[in-house]
């Protein structure tokens, strides 16, 4: 992990966290060592020392009882014997109490073996004491003294040695605990000193690295700022690291490059401004001459627009009259259309009547045909009747002749009616075409009327627009005069701009840029 990529706060936090961690490790190690020493000391105080004290107390009381027993056996004075007997009873009582406290505390196999030897030797001593008391009580003092000097002394020595062995064993345990405590103390001290040294070295290293990582970029930033302050923008700036100092260097680098670009652009801008100001002055002169020409052209345009206004007004009046004439023509065409419609209706009525006459003629023709058949039949019957039917035959012949003439007349009437119907239909067709033509004429007249109305409206609008144009031309004339005054002001402003550009060039000439 590169510390340069860390923020300064994170870097300091990491350093302090590392130191705190080392302090926690040191404190934890010290606490652990103290815990071990405490546990060992507690074990020694609560067990080894207590057992050694009880064993020593047991041994001391044993020595007192030994002296009391020997004195009680060897004395002949009852009071002395009673004194030593009480002393022996008290000593045995103290030994019993020590034994009662000590036995439950004996846990190791070695301690139990030593206690077994003590118990066995004590049994021998107690048995010997009983024998001595019996011999003394029986007055056999010499035997009692002999037993006391031999077997009792040996039993006491074995008993005392056994108790002494237990006391020595406990003292050896105490010595081991003391050595262990001393060893833990020395080892803990060494570990704490080592960890403290490591913490000191790491703290110094982190402090040095943090100081260098902060001071060096700040020193570079100060140098960059001083360089920019004197106007030198040609120096190359190396930005490294992602911390606040690195960001500051990068910001100064961007500032220097941005300022260099601005200065370069300002220089180019001042050159452009200088050239542009000269061009503006020249342009103002040209603009002044063109303004004068424009004023003259506007005057001529005003005269022409006056003439055009009169012409447009006349066109508007003519268009209004033409629109009125078109309206009249539309009304006439509409009346003609209505008349043609009535003619078409009359022709339809004639056509219908002709068809009815044709139907009637057909009926007459049918009646004549039937009459002819009847007359033919009557003639046949008259011929059969002979002389009686001769008159009837004559009448039938006349009827037949009349029927034939009626049929011929009906046929002629039918032909005339058919020709009349055909001519009526043709007339109706022509009248319908005339009606459609009149409708088209009426539609065209209406379109012409609408167009003429639009032309009239447009002419009025055109006249109004031309009047507005006249007003605009008058305003343009006024603006042109104002432009002339503004051209003079622009010339003065161009001169001032050129002077400002020269001052700006002198101002940015103090900066030194890199040559590309």
Secondary structure as GFF3:
##gff-version 3
##sequence-region A 1 516
A	DSSP	three_ten_helix	3	5	.	.	.	ID=ss1
A	DSSP	alpha_helix	8	43	.	.	.	ID=ss2
A	DSSP	pi_helix	44	48	.	.	.	ID=ss3
A	DSSP	alpha_helix	49	74	.	.	.	ID=ss4
A	DSSP	alpha_helix	78	103	.	.	.	ID=ss5
A	DSSP	alpha_helix	109	137	.	.	.	ID=ss6
A	DSSP	alpha_helix	141	147	.	.	.	ID=ss7
A	DSSP	pi_helix	148	152	.	.	.	ID=ss8
A	DSSP	alpha_helix	153	229	.	.	.	ID=ss9
A	DSSP	alpha_helix	244	385	.	.	.	ID=ss10
A	DSSP	three_ten_helix	386	389	.	.	.	ID=ss11
A	DSSP	alpha_helix	390	508	.	.	.	ID=ss12
###
